[in-house]
């Protein structure tokens, strides 16, 4: 029996940004030869690995700020940076964010238990399997659950923005499927300022997102990617797959390179 296709927050956001980018990333194997490492992915991955260990009660190696900073330097990912100097500047910034985060955790209320860390969850939704990797899920004293997502590139997040966030809504579906009947909160921590935003989606909001997801996933999975003609978008100048799209005559005639 063939395995069911998977849909993830990253796949959804890629498709919504550009179906052709989705094609080269997930459908057509030729795209893999054009994909380049990104410094912002390396930066976020480096921070996440340290925060995972910091919150792992079974990991005694990263419990203090000094230990966290040492692990950041030890596990620093340099892929995607243009120069060693650029990577060093990013590491210095990362050290500030980790130090600020550890200091802020001293104010964390007692009685909170972390139940998931960098955990990939799955839920079979019929035609496809929804997957998503949550940064952290805590169980609060009253038994409710809090999904926590770290944002290394933001200073703040507005509640309305969080309610509309595709990834967080996917995580809501996934956590609720694994632990039904629980009250589930969504929280984003902006590491640059150590500020946080929390919302509690209603049952109606979660169900509406699920129905929208089913419709969009159907479109993604049934799209005729072989005959898809690329169109010019704002993201084109920075896209890894621009050389592939420019092979298409219709696109090449329309595309004008960004000056400078």
N, C-alpha and C positions, 0 to 999 in steps of 0.2 A: 504494500500500500504506500502511495506517495505521501511524503510528509506535507503537512499543511503549511502554506506560506505564513510568514510572520510579518506583523506590522508593529513598528516601534515609534516612539516620539520623534526620533531622529529621521526615520523614513518619512513620517508625515510632514515634518517641517521642510525637509529637502524637496518633497514633491510640491508642496505649496509654494515654495520659493521658485521652483522651475522643474516642470516634468522632465525636461531633457536632462537636467542635472541628475535627477533620480534615475533616469535610464542609464547614464554612464556610471553612476555609483553602484547601482544594485542589479541592473538587468543585463547590460552589454559588457562582457568581460574585457573588451578593449579599453574601457575607461580606467582600469586599474593602473595602466602604464602611465597615465597622466596625473595621477593623484600625488600631491606633494604634502610633506609634513607641515603642520601649522604650529606656529609658536604658541598661539593662544590655547590650543589643545594640550600641548606639552605643559604649559603653565598650570592649567586647571588640573591636569592629571597629577602633577607633582604635589600640588596642595591637597588634593583629595586623598592621596595615598597616606599622607601624614595624618590628616584628620580621621581617617578610618582607624589607624593604629591608636590614635589618642583616645578614641571612644570605645575601643575594644577592651573590655574588662579583663579578658584573658591575656592581653598583651602587656607585659610589665616593662617593656623596653621604651615606651613613649608615654610617660606620665607627667613630666615636667616641661616647662618651656624650653629649657636647655636641651632636653632629649628630643623634643619636637623639632627644634632648629637643626640639631645634628642630623636627624633623619631626613629633613628636607634637603640638606646639602648632599647627603649620601645617596639619595634617590632622585636627585634633580635630573629631569629629562631635557636634553639640549636640542632635540630634533626640531627643525623648523626655524630656528633663529638664524638671522643673516650673518652675524659675526659673533665671536666669543665675547666681545664687549657687550653686545645686546643681550646675550644670555646672562652675563654677570649682572647687568642692571636689573633684569627680570628676577634673578635670584635674590637680589637685595630687597626688591619690592615684596617678593614672596616671604622673605624673613619677617618683614614688618607685619604682613597680614597674619601670619601664623602666630607671631608673638602677641598681637592684639587679640586674636581669637582665644588663645589659651588664657590670657588675662581676663577676658570677658566671661569665660566659663567658670571662674571663681564665684560668679553671682548666680550660677545655675541652681534652681530650687532643688532641694533634696527629694528623694522618693521617686525619681524618674529612672526608668529602666530602658536601656537601648536594646531593641529586639532584632533589628536588621541593620547591617552595615554593608554598603556597596553590594546590595543583594539584587540579583535578577529575578523578577517575578514573572509568572506566565498565567494567562487565562485564555482558555479556549472559547472563542466567540462564534463558533460555527464554521464559517468559511475560512477563517484565519485564526492565528494565535496572537494575541496581544502580548508583547514582551516589553519590559522596562526595567532599568536598573536604578533603584532608589539609593540616594546617598545615605540616608539614615531614617529609621522609624523608631520613635520612642513611645513607650507606654507610660502615660501620666498616672498620677496617684489615684485619680478617679476612674481609671480603667480605659479612658479614651486614648486614641492613637494620634500621634503627630508625625506627619511626613515632613522631613526637613531636607531642603535642597540648598546647597551652597552655590553662591554666585560670586566668582572671583573677579568679574569685570564690571560689577555694578556698585553704585553708591547707595541705591535704595530701590524698592519696588512698591508700586502702588497697589492697594487691595484689588481694584478693578482689573489691573494688569495680571495679578496673580490668579484671579478667578477665571480669566480667559486663557491662561497659560496651558498650552497643549500637553506638555510633559506632566505637569502637576495633575491635570485632569485624568490623564492615563494612569498615573500612580494612584489616584483616588479609586479608579475602577479596580486596579490590581490588588490594592490592599483590602478593599471591601470584599473582594471575592475570596481572599484568603482568610479573612477574619470578619465574617458577616455579623451584623448586629452591633458593631462597635461605632461609636462616634469617632469620626476621622477629621482631623484638622490638617491644613496645608500651610507650611511655613517656609519662607525663603529668608536666608541669612546672607546679607550683602557683606562680604568679607572686607571690603575696602573701608567700611564705616562701622562694622559690627552691628549694624541696625537690622532689625527683622520685621517682617510683615506676616501676619497670620490671618487666614480666612477659614471659614467652615462652610463648604458648599452644602446646599440642601439636597435632599434625596431627589427632588425634581430637577435640579441643575445637573446632577450626576447622570440621571437617566437621559436627559436631553443630550448631554455630551455623548453618551453611549450611542444613541440613535444617529447623531451626526457622524460619529466615528464609523459606524457600520456602513453608512452611505458613502463616505469618503473612501474607506478601505475598498469598497466594491469598485469604485472608479479607478483607484490606484492599481488594483490587481487585474483589471480587465482592459486597461489602456493598450492601444495598439502602438507599442513603442518602436516597432520596426519602421513604421511609416510616419513617425512623429517628426514634424518639421520644426527646427529651433526658431525661436523669435527673440528679438533683442530685448534684454531686460537690464535694469540698473546694475545687477550683480555681474554682468558679463565681463567687464574689464578685469575683475579679480578672480574669475572662475578658472579652475584647473583645466576645464574641458573646452575652453574657447578654441584651441586649435582644431578640435574635432568638429565643433559646430561650424567653423569657418570653411570647412570642406564642402558644406552645403551651399550651393550657388545662391539660393534665395536668401539665406542668412548673410552671406558674404556681401551681397549687394546692399543690404539694409544696414549692416553694422558699420559704425564709424568709430575708430579707436579713440579713446580718451586722450586729449592733449596733455603733455607734461608727464 
